[in-house]
């Protein structure tokens, strides 16, 4: 499985989540790759090439965790999710404006919910994740 945080999320957060995910996955049958958008595309790359790079066809499941709420309404981007099978988790609310520490704290709280949703989700589906202290099932767009 591959999980990529978009360019609007701090790179340090993706790196920390990668270290934790790798430590947790020792001995797991399928590796979990956690990356930042800048690990797969150049800074400023538009959303469709980003979605295509995330869903590189080398992984059973691939997901983009993004704060770009407009991805749910831009038809061409919705089509890119569907065509590539990339799963989108759109972070709603305060995610874009919170400090690095608060984003890291809530990412840790939500991580198992996000991973469970990615594992169960249909390819190309989009999910909303609220800014909340207590994880709950994600709602589909």
N, C-alpha and C positions, 0 to 999 in steps of 0.2 A: 504494500500500500504506500502511496505517496501523498503527503500533505504539504501544501505550499502556502505560506502566508504572503499576502500581497504586499506591494511596495509601501503602502500606507501604514503597515505595522512595523514596529522597530525590528531591525535585523538582529539585534541582540536577543530579542524575545524568541525569534525563530531558532537561533543558535542554542539558547538555553533549553527550549523544548526538544530540540534534536538530541542533546546530551541525555536528557531524562528519558526520552522515548527509546533511545538505543540501550540505555542501562536496563530499562524495563523489558525490552524485547530479547534479552539474552536467552538463547535456547528456543525462541519462538519459531514455528515452522515458516512463517512469512515475515520478512524484514519490514520495518516501518521506516520510511525515508521522510524526514522532516526538513524542509528547505524554506528559504526566503525567495521571493520573486527574483531578486538580483542574483540568485544562484542559477537561475534557468534562462533569464532574459536580461537585456541591457536596461538601464534606468530609462524611464519614460516610454517603454514599449507599450503600445496600445493593448487594450484588453483582449481582443480576439487572438493575436499571436501569443499572449500570455496564457490564455485558456488552452490553446493548442499545445504549448510547451509543457504545461502541467500534465495534461493527459497525453503523455508521450507514447502510449501503447506498449510500454515495457512493464507496466504495473497492473495488477488485477483491479485495483481501485485507485483513483486519483481524485484529489479534492483541492479546491482553492478556498482558503479562508480569507475573506475580504471585508473591508469596511465600505466598499463602493455600493451603496444602496441602489444606485441607478441600474446596476446590472440586472435587476429583476424586471425592469421595465423597457430596457433597450432591446428591441426585437432581434437585431442582428447578434447581440451577445447571448440572448437566450438560445438562439439557434446554434451558436458555437458550443454552448454547454451540451445541448442535445446531440449535435453531430459528433462531438468528441467523446461523449460519455462522462466528461468531467463533472463531478459533484460540487456544487457551490454552497458554502456556508457564509451567509451574509450577517455580519455583526451589526446589530441595530443599537441605536441609542448613543450612549456616551463613549463608545469604544474609540472613536477618532480623537477625542479631546482629553482623554484621561492621561495621567502620567504613565511613564514606562512601568513604574512599580505597580500601579493599579491594574494596568493591562496584563502584566505578568501574573499577578495574583489571581485575577479572574480567569485568565487562560488556564492556569493550573486547576482551578475549580471546575471549569467547563470541559477540560481535555477528554475525560472518559466519555462524556456525553457526545462530544463531537465525533470521537473515534467510533463509538457504537452506531451513531447515525450514518457515518460514511460506510461502515460495514453492511448496514441494512438497506441503504438507499438504492433506489433505481438509478442507473447511469443517467447523467444529464439533469438530475433533479436539483432544485434550489431550496435551501432551508434557511430560516431566520433564527438567529441566536440573540436573545436580548441581553442588555447590560443588566445583570441581576446577580445577586449574591448566592442564590440557590438555583442550581441547574434543574431544569425540567425538560420534558421531551420537546424537541425542536418542532416548529410548525413549518409546513411546506408552503412555498409561495405558489 
